[in-house]
């Protein structure tokens, strides 16, 4: 917990092996286990008002990998995502995107590697987030939602931003809604705009925070099928979800978080269908029987 | 009745001059108070931790003190009190009046702005930051436009209230409507006709302001309201704001 060197390899070195002999070849773009990790999450610790929420979370995400975080409510899954992009700065631990530090690193009370606010913002733009409650900008129409951060962050011209926005809206099947007010859209449509908004940043990783948890059951499918498309196109994704069947179908790696620690992590098939820990088996079977979705 | 119309015509120059000053003091006072209130409200919203905390605390003191004083006390302190101790900053009645109005209303408006900023859903700021926007850009493009829409009805109420509160400026000899009315009544000994006329002018002013605020509100909230689905679908090109949408 109190090592002095700034960069430690995270635990879970064994993860690499399963990628080499995967039988699941459903993805058009396979993950690249030989490449260095796209994202390294190292010993994240976070307390809220004295209560530990994360107690040392570490994992690596490789290019094109679909990394799924599952676990009970309050286990810290969403906090992991927010620590990754420093919307919530971790108390301890580091995140590296392509080997570069995300946000100012704290190591307990000790050495601090300072990163400017500008640099942190640029990092966030490379791994935008899709939110459980959509959080579409209420003062902008659909096109505005998909262009504003391109214009503000990437400094694209209006023409370029709109061109990209229309392309991304087409990808999520909402090109004809470009001029609609956000409040006129269904939940599923709003979340698809949320995905288009993230895609427009031409991200290296997208962070999905329970993207279907706030949706009506009948609109969950449209969002999941778009995420499935993105997965098959080789996008690197970190997904927090309660959709077990979706995880089974889409994930490369599944990690189960409980009380701020990763209980079990491994290839999706192994964790989902032959979990090592009793807790994982109970958790997955409880969710499976509760709501089986296509 | 005939004599009242004659009176009205003879009072008109004085009343019109008063009306001009009332409008001047109200509009200038509102504009300055908006600036002060916006700055104080925004700073207090942002300065809840870190080294800015002291600034936030000082601004809170300003708001609490100025809201705790009757406007007439603030007015007399600025006009009579400050020059008496050698502070010759705002000496003419109009200057002193504007300063006092601004200090007073700015404190109230800062609370209106602060409440509106806090009323914007926190997910809006989180999403903007999550997309990589700077805090400045997130506030400018996302949070402030929404806060403004929330604040406008309350700001409008304060303006209508200010139109009438400027009558207190007659105490420091600003030649506004109230003072014009008092002068007229003193000269003609017709308190009923004089004050009824005065009241009618204030009422018309307030109703006009209220109508005007409603227009601004409608214009600002239009983008936040659901539109006709068939219109939005065919709008591939950005539409300029048209008179049709204002009149309709």
Interface residues (C-beta under 8 A of the other chain):
Chain A: X85 X87 X117 X118 X121 X122 X123 X124 X125 X126 X128 X129 X131 X133 X135 X136 X137 X138 X139 X140 X141 X148 X149 X152 X153 X176 X177 X178 X179 X180 X181 X183 X184 X197 X198 X201
Chain B: X121 X123 X124 X126 X127 X128 X129 X130 X131 X132 X133 X134 X135 X137 X141 X142 X145 X146 X149 X223 X224 X225 X226 X227 X229 X232 X233 X235 X236 X238
